[in-house]
Every structure is written in C-alpha cells, then in structure tokens.
C-alpha cells in the first residue's frame, strides 16, 4: 500500500540498476576523479569485463590496458561540454560514444555519464565532427586476455622480445601459438623487418628443404635457372616462425641446428655458405621430450630451441577468455558477412562450460558457422551437435556455486572499500544501506577489526 508521502514511482537503487542492465546501450558513470562509479552489464559484451571488474577503476587505468581507443574522457573534462566520438574496443566493436558532463554550482565537473551504441546498429547516427571517426584506426596487436596466466605469459614476452634468444612455444592445437609468435616479433627490435612463417607439417621433406634453405642454379631437375632464395635468407634481420617443428624430418633438423649455432647455411646445390641473422621462433603441439627419447627429434636441437620455453594453456584453462573471444569473433564475422547477429545468454553459458578441444581455432570456426547459419539471435538449437552432446552434465550444478563466489567477492570488496573510506561502522552502514549491526559483522568478517 502506498502512503501519502510515498510516490508510486519510488524505486530502489537495486531496481534502477536492474533496469539499466536491460539497456542495449553501454552506460558508464565517472566521478570528478575520472573513476568509474557505475557501469551496466553491456560492458561485458563490449570489453569482456564484468561490472565488478570495472567499478572503482580509473578511466586511464582501463584505457592504458587497451580495452578501448581513443578515450573520450580527457576531451570532455577539458571542454566541459557534451562530446561524441567513435571508439573501437579491443574485442572489435565499433561504438558511437557520447559523454555528458554534469556540472556543479562552481561549473566544475561532478560526474560524467557516457553512453555507447554499436555503430553497426546505428549507421544513421553521425558524430559531431568527421575527424572523430578515424577510418584508419588500428587496434593494438596485443593478444586479448582476462586470464592471469596469459597476462603473465605476455609479461614474459615483453622481456624476451628485447633479446634474440630462440623461443619454443608449446601448446595444444589452436591455442594461438602463431598469434603469440607474431606478437613477440611486433614488440621486438626486429619489428620493422620481415616476419615469415612456415608450417613444417604441410610440406614434403624435399620441398620443405628448398623453401627453407633455397637452391642454386641447376641444383635439381626443374630448378629455376636463377636459383631461389630460401625463407632463411629472405627473413635475414627478421624473424622466422617454424610452426609444427616436431614434424620436421631429422635430416633437416641437423641443417637447422647449424643455422642456430653458426648463423650460416648451405643452399641446396650450393658450394658457399650464406650468413644470416635471423631469430627463430618454433612451435609444436607434440611432446618433444618424448620424441627425443624415441629418437624422433634431435636432442641437441631441442635444447637449442628450448632456451626460452612458453607453455600456452588450452582454452578450457582460461575460461575467463571464452566470452570475450566469442564476442570478438561475433564482431569479426558480422562485419565480414555484413550481418548484425547477436548471441543469447543461454549460448554464452554453454560456451563457458564446453571443453573446446580445438581451442581458440575451434571457437572461431563455430562462430563463423553460427553467424552464417543462424537467425537474428543465435540460440541453443543453432549450436552444433558436437558442442551440445559434449557439455559436461555436472557443469549445470556448478553455476550456483560460481554465482555465490561472485556475489561474495563483490560484497567483500564493497565492505572493505567502505570501511577504508569511513573507518566507522555507522557510516559504512549508511553508505551500503544496511543496518549498523550487520555492518559491524561484515567489517569483523572482512576487515579483521571493527569499531568499538
């Protein structure tokens, strides 16, 4: 029953947040220090981040991590007026973003409210100025990840990119070994030189040898009269990526070892050594140690390649990247096929619990198929039987515990932040809109001490 002093339209903060989460537009609210104080759930679609991972962060902190470019915030704080620009997220979404400053009585910014709409859905909307739509804008080449294990690997890559040591990247098929090799080259001192890739499993031994080492005039029947440069010579001063190195024949392994040790090689049919300065990055999905034990791979080459060893985790061990990658491929294939498909939450949940034996490559292929074959919304019945039949039954029983853990994490974070700010259970209670008795219990539980 509504009292005389109560409006029929009174709603709680939680109800308002729930309403905003149903918005198709992304909504960010920043305070005067450019710190995010609210964001709705659309941010997970655009950046692969949950609201609790964003709230409390400074805009500059998120921008420097490359989640979006360019940043609208400095411009609106400088001009103190509404600004509209085009932004691109690291997942590939193109957003038309508008920032509205809210000024106090002293004409200073108190809050900034930004809303972002996907340009694919709003093609008729134009920004204020044409220069705010940089058509040649390129995202950072940094591999996308929200996984701590992958973030640590990228930190290692930043260090090893500065030196010329050989690198061995190991991991299951489809985990992104080639993407990582390309990233290492792009942040190295050889970035302005050639990066070449060859799949050692794709060519027969004779052709692989001629591709790698080249040949001289008349080296064999059918050889070009001018001879041919090999990839090693073409990649001089640059980087050569040898994918599926475990498939390289033993006879060629000896020649490769000479290149690594002596920085020189002999072309097929040649009589004079050629000098090269090339960095070798190799990759395999096979157990090279086991192959060494079976005399299928040279031990000396293994240790020469394995100076720096990187183990890429499979996608099932970096589940926090499944949803961001899904949206990345959704944006990619929507753009490629000039479509505007969206994916249901039900599908995203199934993707999260699927084991992805083919890893990122399998996810990409599945998303291309779904964009091409589904209706406007990708639903569960659009998924291939391979996925539907291989979702672990126990996964559905894990969802409540995952949700409980997430809620507990957010509750702990809010209590700790409020107590650090106020140092008073009474003020914490007021800040969090709870009773003081409950505030005392939560402070004791999460902060280790409480107000007397």
PADREN-423345 format. One record per residue (C-alpha): x negated, y, z. Coordinates in steps of 0.25 Angstrom, whole numbers, plus 5000, padded with zeros to 4 digits. Layout:
BEGIN
@c1 X | c2 Y | c3 Z
...
END
This chain:
BEGIN
@c1 5000 | c2 5000 | c3 5000
@c1 4995 | c2 5014 | c3 4996
@c1 4994 | c2 5024 | c3 5007
@c1 4997 | c2 5039 | c3 5005
@c1 4982 | c2 5042 | c3 5006
@c1 4978 | c2 5031 | c3 4996
@c1 4978 | c2 5033 | c3 4981
@c1 4984 | c2 5021 | c3 4973
@c1 4971 | c2 5023 | c3 4965
@c1 4961 | c2 5021 | c3 4976
@c1 4951 | c2 5011 | c3 4973
@c1 4939 | c2 5005 | c3 4980
@c1 4924 | c2 5007 | c3 4975
@c1 4924 | c2 4992 | c3 4972
@c1 4937 | c2 4993 | c3 4964
@c1 4931 | c2 5004 | c3 4956
@c1 4918 | c2 4997 | c3 4953
@c1 4926 | c2 4985 | c3 4949
@c1 4934 | c2 4994 | c3 4939
@c1 4921 | c2 5000 | c3 4933
@c1 4915 | c2 4986 | c3 4931
@c1 4926 | c2 4983 | c3 4921
@c1 4922 | c2 4995 | c3 4913
@c1 4916 | c2 4991 | c3 4899
@c1 4906 | c2 5003 | c3 4901
@c1 4894 | c2 5003 | c3 4909
@c1 4895 | c2 5013 | c3 4921
@c1 4883 | c2 5018 | c3 4929
@c1 4883 | c2 5028 | c3 4940
@c1 4870 | c2 5034 | c3 4945
@c1 4867 | c2 5043 | c3 4957
@c1 4859 | c2 5056 | c3 4957
@c1 4846 | c2 5048 | c3 4959
@c1 4849 | c2 5040 | c3 4946
@c1 4852 | c2 5028 | c3 4954
@c1 4863 | c2 5018 | c3 4949
@c1 4874 | c2 5018 | c3 4959
@c1 4885 | c2 5011 | c3 4951
@c1 4885 | c2 5002 | c3 4938
@c1 4897 | c2 4994 | c3 4933
@c1 4895 | c2 4979 | c3 4929
@c1 4893 | c2 4983 | c3 4914
@c1 4879 | c2 4985 | c3 4917
@c1 4877 | c2 4970 | c3 4917
@c1 4881 | c2 4970 | c3 4903
@c1 4872 | c2 4981 | c3 4898
@c1 4860 | c2 4978 | c3 4907
@c1 4861 | c2 4964 | c3 4913
@c1 4861 | c2 4970 | c3 4927
@c1 4872 | c2 4969 | c3 4937
@c1 4877 | c2 4981 | c3 4944
@c1 4870 | c2 4978 | c3 4957
@c1 4857 | c2 4977 | c3 4950
@c1 4859 | c2 4991 | c3 4945
@c1 4865 | c2 4999 | c3 4956
@c1 4854 | c2 5006 | c3 4965
@c1 4844 | c2 5006 | c3 4954
@c1 4839 | c2 5019 | c3 4948
@c1 4842 | c2 5022 | c3 4933
@c1 4827 | c2 5024 | c3 4930
@c1 4824 | c2 5010 | c3 4936
@c1 4834 | c2 5003 | c3 4927
@c1 4830 | c2 5011 | c3 4915
@c1 4815 | c2 5008 | c3 4917
@c1 4819 | c2 4993 | c3 4917
@c1 4824 | c2 4995 | c3 4903
@c1 4839 | c2 4992 | c3 4905
@c1 4843 | c2 5003 | c3 4896
@c1 4837 | c2 5014 | c3 4888
@c1 4837 | c2 5026 | c3 4887
@c1 4842 | c2 5031 | c3 4900
@c1 4853 | c2 5041 | c3 4901
@c1 4851 | c2 5045 | c3 4915
@c1 4839 | c2 5055 | c3 4914
@c1 4847 | c2 5063 | c3 4904
@c1 4860 | c2 5064 | c3 4912
@c1 4852 | c2 5068 | c3 4924
@c1 4845 | c2 5079 | c3 4916
@c1 4856 | c2 5085 | c3 4909
@c1 4867 | c2 5083 | c3 4919
@c1 4878 | c2 5080 | c3 4909
@c1 4884 | c2 5068 | c3 4902
@c1 4875 | c2 5061 | c3 4893
@c1 4877 | c2 5050 | c3 4883
@c1 4867 | c2 5041 | c3 4876
@c1 4865 | c2 5027 | c3 4870
@c1 4858 | c2 5017 | c3 4879
@c1 4853 | c2 5003 | c3 4876
@c1 4852 | c2 4993 | c3 4887
@c1 4841 | c2 4982 | c3 4887
@c1 4851 | c2 4972 | c3 4884
@c1 4854 | c2 4979 | c3 4871
@c1 4867 | c2 4986 | c3 4874
@c1 4869 | c2 5000 | c3 4868
@c1 4876 | c2 5009 | c3 4877
@c1 4882 | c2 5023 | c3 4876
@c1 4879 | c2 5029 | c3 4889
@c1 4885 | c2 5041 | c3 4895
@c1 4880 | c2 5047 | c3 4908
@c1 4889 | c2 5057 | c3 4916
@c1 4882 | c2 5065 | c3 4927
@c1 4891 | c2 5068 | c3 4940
@c1 4886 | c2 5081 | c3 4946
@c1 4888 | c2 5086 | c3 4960
@c1 4891 | c2 5101 | c3 4964
@c1 4876 | c2 5105 | c3 4963
@c1 4876 | c2 5100 | c3 4948
@c1 4867 | c2 5088 | c3 4951
@c1 4870 | c2 5074 | c3 4946
@c1 4876 | c2 5066 | c3 4957
@c1 4880 | c2 5054 | c3 4949
@c1 4878 | c2 5049 | c3 4934
@c1 4889 | c2 5040 | c3 4928
@c1 4885 | c2 5033 | c3 4915
@c1 4894 | c2 5024 | c3 4907
@c1 4889 | c2 5016 | c3 4895
@c1 4896 | c2 5010 | c3 4884
@c1 4891 | c2 5000 | c3 4874
@c1 4889 | c2 5007 | c3 4860
@c1 4894 | c2 4994 | c3 4853
@c1 4907 | c2 4997 | c3 4859
@c1 4908 | c2 5012 | c3 4857
@c1 4902 | c2 5015 | c3 4844
@c1 4910 | c2 5027 | c3 4842
@c1 4904 | c2 5034 | c3 4854
@c1 4892 | c2 5043 | c3 4852
@c1 4882 | c2 5048 | c3 4862
@c1 4881 | c2 5063 | c3 4864
@c1 4869 | c2 5064 | c3 4855
@c1 4864 | c2 5055 | c3 4843
@c1 4850 | c2 5055 | c3 4849
@c1 4856 | c2 5048 | c3 4861
@c1 4858 | c2 5036 | c3 4852
@c1 4843 | c2 5031 | c3 4849
@c1 4845 | c2 5021 | c3 4838
@c1 4831 | c2 5016 | c3 4838
@c1 4831 | c2 5013 | c3 4853
@c1 4824 | c2 5001 | c3 4857
@c1 4825 | c2 4993 | c3 4870
@c1 4813 | c2 4989 | c3 4878
@c1 4807 | c2 4975 | c3 4873
@c1 4806 | c2 4970 | c3 4888
@c1 4814 | c2 4957 | c3 4889
@c1 4827 | c2 4959 | c3 4897
@c1 4828 | c2 4952 | c3 4910
@c1 4834 | c2 4954 | c3 4924
@c1 4827 | c2 4941 | c3 4929
@c1 4816 | c2 4944 | c3 4939
@c1 4808 | c2 4932 | c3 4934
@c1 4808 | c2 4938 | c3 4920
@c1 4805 | c2 4952 | c3 4925
@c1 4792 | c2 4946 | c3 4932
@c1 4788 | c2 4940 | c3 4919
@c1 4790 | c2 4953 | c3 4912
@c1 4781 | c2 4960 | c3 4922
@c1 4770 | c2 4949 | c3 4919
@c1 4772 | c2 4952 | c3 4904
@c1 4769 | c2 4967 | c3 4907
@c1 4756 | c2 4963 | c3 4913
@c1 4751 | c2 4953 | c3 4903
@c1 4755 | c2 4961 | c3 4891
@c1 4743 | c2 4970 | c3 4895
@c1 4733 | c2 4959 | c3 4892
@c1 4730 | c2 4949 | c3 4881
@c1 4731 | c2 4936 | c3 4888
@c1 4738 | c2 4925 | c3 4881
@c1 4752 | c2 4922 | c3 4886
@c1 4760 | c2 4909 | c3 4887
@c1 4776 | c2 4911 | c3 4888
@c1 4783 | c2 4899 | c3 4893
@c1 4798 | c2 4896 | c3 4894
@c1 4810 | c2 4889 | c3 4888
@c1 4814 | c2 4891 | c3 4874
@c1 4822 | c2 4904 | c3 4873
@c1 4817 | c2 4911 | c3 4885
@c1 4811 | c2 4923 | c3 4878
@c1 4796 | c2 4919 | c3 4876
@c1 4795 | c2 4927 | c3 4863
@c1 4802 | c2 4939 | c3 4869
@c1 4792 | c2 4939 | c3 4880
@c1 4780 | c2 4938 | c3 4871
@c1 4785 | c2 4950 | c3 4863
@c1 4787 | c2 4958 | c3 4875
@c1 4773 | c2 4955 | c3 4880
@c1 4768 | c2 4960 | c3 4867
@c1 4776 | c2 4972 | c3 4867
@c1 4771 | c2 4977 | c3 4880
@c1 4756 | c2 4973 | c3 4877
@c1 4745 | c2 4981 | c3 4871
@c1 4747 | c2 4974 | c3 4858
@c1 4762 | c2 4979 | c3 4857
@c1 4758 | c2 4987 | c3 4845
@c1 4752 | c2 4975 | c3 4838
@c1 4758 | c2 4962 | c3 4831
@c1 4767 | c2 4952 | c3 4839
@c1 4768 | c2 4939 | c3 4832
@c1 4776 | c2 4927 | c3 4835
@c1 4775 | c2 4912 | c3 4830
@c1 4783 | c2 4900 | c3 4835
@c1 4773 | c2 4889 | c3 4835
@c1 4784 | c2 4878 | c3 4834
@c1 4790 | c2 4884 | c3 4822
@c1 4779 | c2 4881 | c3 4812
@c1 4771 | c2 4868 | c3 4808
@c1 4757 | c2 4867 | c3 4812
@c1 4751 | c2 4872 | c3 4799
@c1 4760 | c2 4884 | c3 4797
@c1 4758 | c2 4888 | c3 4811
@c1 4743 | c2 4888 | c3 4810
@c1 4744 | c2 4896 | c3 4797
@c1 4753 | c2 4906 | c3 4804
@c1 4745 | c2 4908 | c3 4816
@c1 4731 | c2 4908 | c3 4810
@c1 4733 | c2 4911 | c3 4796
@c1 4725 | c2 4905 | c3 4784
@c1 4715 | c2 4909 | c3 4773
@c1 4716 | c2 4909 | c3 4758
@c1 4717 | c2 4895 | c3 4753
@c1 4718 | c2 4889 | c3 4767
@c1 4728 | c2 4879 | c3 4762
@c1 4737 | c2 4875 | c3 4750
@c1 4747 | c2 4886 | c3 4749
@c1 4740 | c2 4896 | c3 4757
@c1 4741 | c2 4911 | c3 4753
@c1 4729 | c2 4915 | c3 4745
@c1 4727 | c2 4927 | c3 4754
@c1 4728 | c2 4918 | c3 4767
@c1 4737 | c2 4922 | c3 4778
@c1 4735 | c2 4929 | c3 4792
@c1 4740 | c2 4921 | c3 4804
@c1 4748 | c2 4927 | c3 4815
@c1 4736 | c2 4928 | c3 4824
@c1 4729 | c2 4937 | c3 4814
@c1 4742 | c2 4945 | c3 4812
@c1 4744 | c2 4947 | c3 4827
@c1 4730 | c2 4952 | c3 4829
@c1 4730 | c2 4962 | c3 4840
@c1 4744 | c2 4958 | c3 4844
@c1 4752 | c2 4946 | c3 4850
@c1 4755 | c2 4932 | c3 4844
@c1 4766 | c2 4925 | c3 4851
@c1 4765 | c2 4910 | c3 4849
@c1 4779 | c2 4904 | c3 4853
@c1 4781 | c2 4889 | c3 4856
@c1 4766 | c2 4888 | c3 4858
@c1 4768 | c2 4874 | c3 4863
@c1 4771 | c2 4869 | c3 4849
@c1 4758 | c2 4874 | c3 4843
@c1 4750 | c2 4862 | c3 4837
@c1 4737 | c2 4858 | c3 4845
@c1 4728 | c2 4861 | c3 4833
@c1 4733 | c2 4876 | c3 4832
@c1 4732 | c2 4877 | c3 4847
@c1 4717 | c2 4876 | c3 4846
@c1 4717 | c2 4887 | c3 4836
@c1 4726 | c2 4896 | c3 4845
@c1 4717 | c2 4893 | c3 4857
@c1 4705 | c2 4899 | c3 4848
@c1 4713 | c2 4911 | c3 4845
@c1 4716 | c2 4914 | c3 4860
@c1 4702 | c2 4911 | c3 4865
@c1 4693 | c2 4917 | c3 4854
@c1 4703 | c2 4927 | c3 4847
@c1 4700 | c2 4921 | c3 4833
@c1 4705 | c2 4910 | c3 4824
@c1 4703 | c2 4904 | c3 4811
@c1 4713 | c2 4905 | c3 4800
@c1 4717 | c2 4892 | c3 4792
@c1 4706 | c2 4890 | c3 4781
@c1 4698 | c2 4901 | c3 4787
@c1 4683 | c2 4902 | c3 4790
@c1 4683 | c2 4914 | c3 4798
@c1 4688 | c2 4917 | c3 4812
@c1 4698 | c2 4928 | c3 4813
@c1 4698 | c2 4936 | c3 4826
@c1 4711 | c2 4940 | c3 4832
@c1 4716 | c2 4948 | c3 4845
@c1 4730 | c2 4942 | c3 4847
@c1 4738 | c2 4940 | c3 4860
@c1 4744 | c2 4926 | c3 4861
@c1 4757 | c2 4924 | c3 4868
@c1 4762 | c2 4910 | c3 4868
@c1 4776 | c2 4904 | c3 4872
@c1 4781 | c2 4890 | c3 4874
@c1 4793 | c2 4883 | c3 4880
@c1 4785 | c2 4870 | c3 4881
@c1 4777 | c2 4865 | c3 4893
@c1 4763 | c2 4868 | c3 4888
@c1 4756 | c2 4861 | c3 4901
@c1 4764 | c2 4848 | c3 4898
@c1 4759 | c2 4849 | c3 4883
@c1 4745 | c2 4851 | c3 4887
@c1 4746 | c2 4839 | c3 4896
@c1 4751 | c2 4831 | c3 4883
@c1 4740 | c2 4837 | c3 4874
@c1 4751 | c2 4844 | c3 4866
@c1 4745 | c2 4858 | c3 4870
@c1 4731 | c2 4863 | c3 4872
@c1 4727 | c2 4865 | c3 4886
@c1 4717 | c2 4876 | c3 4883
@c1 4727 | c2 4883 | c3 4874
@c1 4738 | c2 4882 | c3 4885
@c1 4728 | c2 4889 | c3 4895
@c1 4724 | c2 4900 | c3 4885
@c1 4739 | c2 4903 | c3 4882
@c1 4743 | c2 4902 | c3 4897
@c1 4735 | c2 4913 | c3 4902
@c1 4748 | c2 4920 | c3 4905
@c1 4760 | c2 4911 | c3 4907
@c1 4774 | c2 4917 | c3 4907
@c1 4786 | c2 4907 | c3 4910
@c1 4799 | c2 4913 | c3 4905
@c1 4811 | c2 4908 | c3 4913
@c1 4823 | c2 4902 | c3 4906
@c1 4836 | c2 4910 | c3 4905
@c1 4842 | c2 4901 | c3 4916
@c1 4832 | c2 4906 | c3 4926
@c1 4834 | c2 4921 | c3 4923
@c1 4850 | c2 4921 | c3 4923
@c1 4850 | c2 4936 | c3 4926
@c1 4846 | c2 4938 | c3 4912
@c1 4857 | c2 4930 | c3 4905
@c1 4867 | c2 4941 | c3 4905
@c1 4858 | c2 4952 | c3 4901
@c1 4853 | c2 4943 | c3 4889
@c1 4867 | c2 4939 | c3 4886
@c1 4871 | c2 4954 | c3 4884
@c1 4858 | c2 4957 | c3 4877
@c1 4862 | c2 4946 | c3 4866
@c1 4876 | c2 4951 | c3 4866
@c1 4872 | c2 4965 | c3 4862
@c1 4862 | c2 4960 | c3 4852
@c1 4872 | c2 4951 | c3 4845
@c1 4883 | c2 4961 | c3 4846
@c1 4874 | c2 4971 | c3 4839
@c1 4869 | c2 4961 | c3 4829
@c1 4883 | c2 4956 | c3 4824
@c1 4890 | c2 4969 | c3 4826
@c1 4899 | c2 4964 | c3 4837
@c1 4904 | c2 4968 | c3 4851
@c1 4905 | c2 4955 | c3 4859
@c1 4906 | c2 4955 | c3 4874
@c1 4904 | c2 4943 | c3 4883
@c1 4913 | c2 4939 | c3 4894
@c1 4908 | c2 4937 | c3 4909
@c1 4912 | c2 4923 | c3 4908
@c1 4902 | c2 4920 | c3 4897
@c1 4891 | c2 4928 | c3 4905
@c1 4893 | c2 4919 | c3 4917
@c1 4892 | c2 4907 | c3 4909
@c1 4879 | c2 4912 | c3 4902
@c1 4873 | c2 4915 | c3 4916
@c1 4875 | c2 4901 | c3 4921
@c1 4871 | c2 4894 | c3 4908
@c1 4857 | c2 4888 | c3 4908
@c1 4853 | c2 4893 | c3 4894
@c1 4843 | c2 4882 | c3 4890
@c1 4840 | c2 4890 | c3 4877
@c1 4837 | c2 4903 | c3 4886
@c1 4838 | c2 4917 | c3 4880
@c1 4838 | c2 4912 | c3 4866
@c1 4850 | c2 4903 | c3 4868
@c1 4857 | c2 4915 | c3 4875
@c1 4854 | c2 4924 | c3 4863
@c1 4859 | c2 4913 | c3 4853
@c1 4872 | c2 4911 | c3 4861
@c1 4875 | c2 4926 | c3 4862
@c1 4873 | c2 4927 | c3 4847
@c1 4883 | c2 4916 | c3 4845
@c1 4893 | c2 4922 | c3 4854
@c1 4893 | c2 4936 | c3 4848
@c1 4895 | c2 4930 | c3 4835
@c1 4906 | c2 4920 | c3 4838
@c1 4914 | c2 4925 | c3 4850
@c1 4926 | c2 4935 | c3 4850
@c1 4924 | c2 4949 | c3 4856
@c1 4922 | c2 4943 | c3 4870
@c1 4912 | c2 4931 | c3 4872
@c1 4920 | c2 4921 | c3 4880
@c1 4916 | c2 4908 | c3 4887
@c1 4923 | c2 4900 | c3 4876
@c1 4913 | c2 4907 | c3 4866
@c1 4901 | c2 4900 | c3 4872
@c1 4894 | c2 4888 | c3 4866
@c1 4897 | c2 4875 | c3 4872
@c1 4882 | c2 4873 | c3 4875
@c1 4884 | c2 4884 | c3 4886
@c1 4898 | c2 4880 | c3 4891
@c1 4894 | c2 4866 | c3 4893
@c1 4881 | c2 4869 | c3 4900
@c1 4885 | c2 4879 | c3 4911
@c1 4882 | c2 4872 | c3 4924
@c1 4895 | c2 4869 | c3 4931
@c1 4889 | c2 4874 | c3 4945
@c1 4886 | c2 4887 | c3 4939
@c1 4900 | c2 4892 | c3 4941
@c1 4899 | c2 4889 | c3 4956
@c1 4886 | c2 4897 | c3 4957
@c1 4893 | c2 4910 | c3 4953
@c1 4899 | c2 4913 | c3 4967
@c1 4886 | c2 4912 | c3 4974
@c1 4880 | c2 4921 | c3 4963
@c1 4890 | c2 4931 | c3 4965
@c1 4889 | c2 4930 | c3 4980
@c1 4874 | c2 4932 | c3 4979
@c1 4876 | c2 4945 | c3 4970
@c1 4886 | c2 4951 | c3 4980
@c1 4877 | c2 4948 | c3 4992
@c1 4865 | c2 4955 | c3 4984
@c1 4873 | c2 4967 | c3 4981
@c1 4879 | c2 4968 | c3 4995
@c1 4865 | c2 4967 | c3 5002
@c1 4860 | c2 4977 | c3 4992
@c1 4871 | c2 4987 | c3 4995
@c1 4869 | c2 4986 | c3 5010
@c1 4854 | c2 4987 | c3 5010
@c1 4855 | c2 5000 | c3 5001
@c1 4866 | c2 5006 | c3 5010
@c1 4858 | c2 5003 | c3 5023
@c1 4845 | c2 5008 | c3 5018
@c1 4852 | c2 5021 | c3 5014
@c1 4861 | c2 5023 | c3 5026
@c1 4854 | c2 5016 | c3 5038
@c1 4867 | c2 5015 | c3 5044
@c1 4878 | c2 5004 | c3 5045
@c1 4889 | c2 5014 | c3 5046
@c1 4884 | c2 5021 | c3 5033
@c1 4882 | c2 5008 | c3 5026
@c1 4896 | c2 5004 | c3 5029
@c1 4901 | c2 5017 | c3 5023
@c1 4892 | c2 5016 | c3 5011
@c1 4897 | c2 5002 | c3 5008
@c1 4911 | c2 5004 | c3 5012
@c1 4911 | c2 4993 | c3 5023
@c1 4913 | c2 4992 | c3 5038
@c1 4901 | c2 4996 | c3 5047
@c1 4902 | c2 4982 | c3 5054
@c1 4900 | c2 4976 | c3 5040
@c1 4889 | c2 4986 | c3 5037
@c1 4881 | c2 4982 | c3 5049
@c1 4882 | c2 4967 | c3 5046
@c1 4877 | c2 4969 | c3 5032
@c1 4866 | c2 4978 | c3 5036
@c1 4861 | c2 4968 | c3 5046
@c1 4862 | c2 4957 | c3 5035
@c1 4855 | c2 4964 | c3 5024
@c1 4846 | c2 4975 | c3 5031
@c1 4841 | c2 4967 | c3 5043
@c1 4845 | c2 4978 | c3 5053
@c1 4857 | c2 4987 | c3 5056
@c1 4861 | c2 5000 | c3 5063
@c1 4863 | c2 4999 | c3 5078
END
